[in-house]
Amino acid sequence: MADRRTVDELSIEELEQILLIKRRQARRERLRRLAAEGRLADRSPLLADETPPPSRAPKSPWPVAGRFRSSNVRPLSSQDSDPAPGKLGRVRDRLLLALEILALAGLVAVLIGSYDSLRTLNEEVVMAREAPESVIPAPTPTPLVNFDRLPGGHTSPTSPGGAVPDVPAHLQQWVQPVPAQPVPTPSAAYPTRIVIPAINVDAPLVQGVTWDDLKKGVGHLPGSANPGERGNMYLAAHNDIFGEIFRYLDQLELGDEFFVYSGDQAYRYVVTSKRVIDPTDVSVMYPTTEPIATLQTCYPYLVDTHRLVVVGELAD
């Protein structure tokens, strides 16, 4: 017969038995749920039916109401009284799930960013191809020489102020921008002397083509070829001041020869061309693939508005 007593009418021993039964049933329900989720082996000994030992509590003379019968009562164990491992497992599982969700979200964000970057690059390529040619800037050619005016220019010696550079000294660095270079060390490869038999020239050669350099002799343009080398050896001198070394350079004819020395070694050149040009025609200073020597001076005599250029090719 069912026990219809109220909770207040039950003894302490009877209440403890009921609490033990409820905990045992809750534990079994939790184990079955874990086994259904695949987190606990089906044959785990935890799921095996246990035959509880005889209860040490005094048997109540009254039957327990409903499903809580005295035959299902067993002593309280540490697994029943300590629910901590189950709580820690749930916290760990939730933490791992959160980390997996964050990793997946990061991967999706990276993929979306990569797609956006690729789409932007493709759009820029299409715009560049469709842009008119006028929008694309043309490449700027690099000058072969830094001069924009040939060296050696000056006013006529008969002018009121005498022979002075045709460009004021404080502006020469802007008209003829030559990069700063160290003083060259004397070498056997540098030209040291020039001899032109047809016009009786025998003069020393110096390194440099500035106003002060040409006071000392015929100037050799730094960076141009040396005697006998492949390239353009550029030499300049005055025709009406500082010794008038190239006074009669205009009298040279095609086929005339001149000699450029490097120490004791002489190199013979034969005149192949002669012309008068503007001071701004710096193309005569450009490097060449053949071994030549370019001789330059002011022209005409005592006027000096143009430049006379004589080119000779290496003969042997």
C-alpha positions in Angstrom: 0.0 0.0 0.0 1.3 3.4 -0.9 2.8 5.6 1.8 0.6 8.7 2.0 2.5 10.4 4.8 3.8 14.0 4.4 7.4 14.9 4.4 7.1 16.2 7.9 5.9 12.8 9.1 9.0 11.0 7.7 12.0 10.2 9.8 15.5 11.4 9.0 16.6 7.9 8.0 13.7 7.7 5.5 14.5 11.1 4.0 18.2 10.1 3.5 17.1 6.9 1.8 14.9 8.8 -0.6 17.7 11.4 -1.3 20.2 8.5 -2.1 17.7 6.9 -4.5 17.2 10.2 -6.4 20.9 10.8 -6.7 21.5 7.3 -8.0 18.8 7.7 -10.6 20.1 11.1 -11.7 23.6 9.6 -12.1 22.4 6.8 -14.2 20.4 9.2 -16.4 23.6 11.3 -16.9 25.6 8.2 -17.9 23.0 7.1 -20.4 23.0 10.5 -22.0 26.8 10.5 -22.3 26.7 7.0 -23.9 24.1 8.2 -26.4 26.3 11.1 -27.4 29.3 8.8 -28.0 31.3 10.2 -25.1 31.1 7.0 -23.0 31.6 3.4 -24.1 28.4 1.4 -24.2 30.0 -1.4 -22.2 31.4 0.8 -19.6 31.2 -0.7 -16.1 29.6 2.5 -15.0 26.5 1.5 -16.8 26.3 -2.0 -15.4 23.6 -2.7 -12.9 24.9 -2.8 -9.4 23.4 -4.8 -6.5 23.6 -2.5 -3.6 24.8 -3.8 -0.3 22.4 -4.1 2.5 21.5 -0.7 3.9 22.9 0.1 7.3 20.0 2.4 8.0 17.2 0.9 10.0 14.4 -0.5 7.9 11.3 1.6 8.0 8.2 -0.3 8.9 6.4 1.8 6.4 6.8 1.3 2.6 8.1 4.2 0.6 5.5 5.7 -1.7 5.7 5.4 -5.5 8.9 4.3 -7.3 11.3 4.9 -4.3 11.4 1.5 -2.8 13.8 0.2 -0.2 15.2 -2.4 -2.5 16.8 0.3 -4.7 18.6 2.0 -1.9 22.4 1.8 -1.7 25.1 3.7 0.4 26.2 7.2 -0.6 29.5 6.9 -2.6 32.1 9.6 -3.5 31.0 9.6 -7.1 27.4 10.4 -6.1 28.3 13.1 -3.7 31.0 14.8 -5.8 29.6 16.3 -9.1 32.7 18.3 -9.8 34.1 16.0 -12.6 30.9 16.4 -14.6 30.9 20.2 -14.3 34.6 20.4 -15.3 34.0 18.2 -18.3 31.1 20.4 -19.5 33.2 23.6 -19.0 36.0 22.0 -21.0 33.7 20.9 -23.8 32.2 24.4 -24.0 35.6 26.0 -24.1 36.8 23.7 -26.9 33.6 24.4 -28.9 34.2 28.1 -28.5 37.8 27.8 -29.7 36.7 25.8 -32.8 34.1 28.5 -33.6 36.7 31.3 -33.3 39.1 29.4 -35.5 36.4 28.8 -38.1 35.4 32.5 -38.0 39.1 33.6 -38.4 39.5 31.3 -41.4 36.4 32.7 -43.0 37.6 36.3 -42.4 41.0 35.5 -44.1 39.3 34.0 -47.1 37.0 37.0 -47.4 39.9 39.4 -47.1 41.9 37.5 -49.8 39.0 37.5 -52.1 38.5 41.3 -51.7 42.2 41.9 -52.3 42.2 39.8 -55.5 39.1 41.5 -56.8 40.7 45.0 -56.1 43.9 44.0 -58.0 41.9 42.7 -60.9 39.9 46.0 -61.1 43.1 48.0 -61.1 44.5 46.0 -64.0 41.3 46.5 -66.0 41.4 50.2 -65.3 45.0 50.5 -66.3 44.4 48.7 -69.6 41.4 50.8 -70.4 43.2 54.1 -69.5 44.1 56.3 -72.6 47.8 56.4 -73.5 47.9 60.1 -72.8 47.4 59.4 -69.1 50.5 57.1 -68.9 53.6 59.3 -68.4 56.3 58.9 -71.0 59.7 57.8 -69.6 62.3 60.5 -69.2 65.5 59.8 -71.1 68.7 59.8 -69.1 71.3 62.2 -70.5 74.5 60.6 -71.6 76.5 63.7 -70.3 75.8 66.2 -67.6 76.8 69.2 -69.7 74.2 71.3 -71.5 76.9 73.7 -72.9 80.3 72.8 -74.4 83.3 73.8 -72.3 85.8 76.6 -73.1 83.4 79.4 -74.1 84.4 83.0 -73.4 84.0 86.5 -74.6 86.4 87.9 -77.2 89.8 89.1 -76.0 89.1 92.4 -77.9 85.9 93.1 -76.0 86.0 95.9 -73.3 86.0 93.4 -70.5 88.5 91.1 -72.1 88.3 87.3 -72.3 86.1 86.0 -69.5 83.9 82.9 -69.3 80.7 83.4 -71.4 78.8 82.2 -68.2 79.4 84.1 -64.9 81.4 82.1 -62.4 78.5 82.0 -59.9 76.2 80.5 -62.5 78.6 78.0 -64.1 77.5 75.2 -61.8 73.9 75.6 -63.1 74.8 75.8 -66.8 77.3 73.0 -66.7 76.4 70.8 -63.8 79.3 68.4 -63.4 79.2 66.0 -60.5 81.9 66.4 -57.9 84.8 64.1 -58.7 88.0 63.4 -56.8 91.3 64.6 -58.3 92.4 61.7 -60.6 95.5 59.9 -59.6 98.2 60.1 -62.4 98.2 56.9 -64.4 100.0 55.6 -67.4 96.6 55.3 -69.2 95.8 59.1 -69.0 96.8 61.3 -71.9 99.8 63.5 -71.1 100.7 65.2 -74.4 99.3 66.0 -77.8 101.2 66.6 -81.0 99.6 68.0 -84.2 102.4 68.3 -86.9 100.2 70.1 -89.5 99.6 73.1 -87.3 102.8 72.9 -85.1 101.0 72.0 -81.9 103.0 70.3 -79.1 101.2 70.8 -75.8 100.6 69.1 -72.4 97.3 67.5 -71.5 95.6 68.1 -68.1 92.7 66.4 -66.5 89.6 68.6 -66.6 88.0 71.2 -68.9 87.1 74.0 -66.5 88.3 77.6 -67.0 91.3 77.1 -64.7 92.2 73.7 -66.2 92.4 75.2 -69.7 94.9 77.8 -68.5 97.4 74.9 -68.1 97.1 73.3 -71.5 94.7 71.0 -73.4 92.0 69.7 -71.2 90.9 66.0 -71.1 87.2 65.5 -70.2 87.1 63.3 -67.1 85.3 60.1 -67.8 85.9 60.1 -71.5 88.2 57.5 -73.1 91.9 57.4 -72.7 94.4 57.1 -75.6 94.0 53.9 -77.6 90.8 52.9 -75.8 87.5 52.2 -77.4 85.3 55.3 -76.9 85.3 59.0 -77.4 88.4 60.8 -76.0 87.3 64.4 -75.7 90.0 67.2 -75.7 89.4 70.9 -75.5 91.6 74.1 -75.6 91.4 77.8 -76.4 92.2 79.4 -79.7 92.8 83.0 -78.8 93.8 83.1 -75.1 96.0 81.1 -72.7 98.6 80.3 -75.3 96.2 79.9 -78.3 97.0 76.2 -78.5 94.2 75.4 -81.0 94.6 78.7 -82.9 94.9 77.0 -86.3 92.7 73.9 -85.6 90.4 75.0 -88.4 93.3 74.5 -90.9 93.3 70.7 -90.4 92.2 68.7 -93.4 90.7 65.2 -93.7 93.5 62.7 -93.6 95.8 64.8 -91.4 97.2 63.0 -88.4 97.8 63.9 -84.8 99.4 62.0 -81.9 98.2 61.6 -78.3 100.7 60.4 -75.8 100.2 58.4 -72.6 103.6 58.7 -71.0 106.0 57.5 -73.6 103.4 55.6 -75.6 102.1 57.5 -78.7 98.8 56.8 -80.4 98.1 58.0 -83.9 94.8 59.4 -85.0 93.7 60.4 -88.5 91.2 63.3 -89.1 87.9 62.0 -90.5 85.5 65.0 -90.0 85.4 68.7 -89.1 82.4 70.9 -88.5 81.2 74.1 -86.7 78.4 73.7 -84.2 76.4 75.6 -81.6 77.7 75.7 -78.0 74.7 73.7 -76.8 75.2 70.8 -79.2 76.7 68.4 -76.5 76.1 65.3 -78.7 79.8 65.5 -79.8 80.7 64.5 -76.2 78.6 61.3 -76.2 80.5 58.0 -75.8 81.1 55.9 -79.0 81.8 52.3 -79.8 84.8 53.1 -81.9 88.1 54.5 -80.6 88.1 58.2 -81.6 89.5 61.6 -80.4 87.4 64.8 -80.5 89.3 68.1 -80.6 87.2 71.2 -79.7 87.8 74.9 -79.5 85.9 78.2 -79.8 85.1 79.6 -83.3 85.6 82.0 -85.1 88.8 83.6 -84.0 88.2 86.5 -81.5 84.5 86.1 -81.8 83.9 82.7 -80.1 80.1 82.4 -80.7 80.4 78.8 -82.0 82.5 75.7 -81.5 84.9 74.0 -84.0 85.0 70.2 -83.6 87.6 68.0 -85.3 87.2 64.2 -85.0 90.0 61.7 -85.6 89.9 57.9 -85.6 92.6 55.7 -84.1 94.9 54.5 -86.9 97.0 51.8 -85.1 
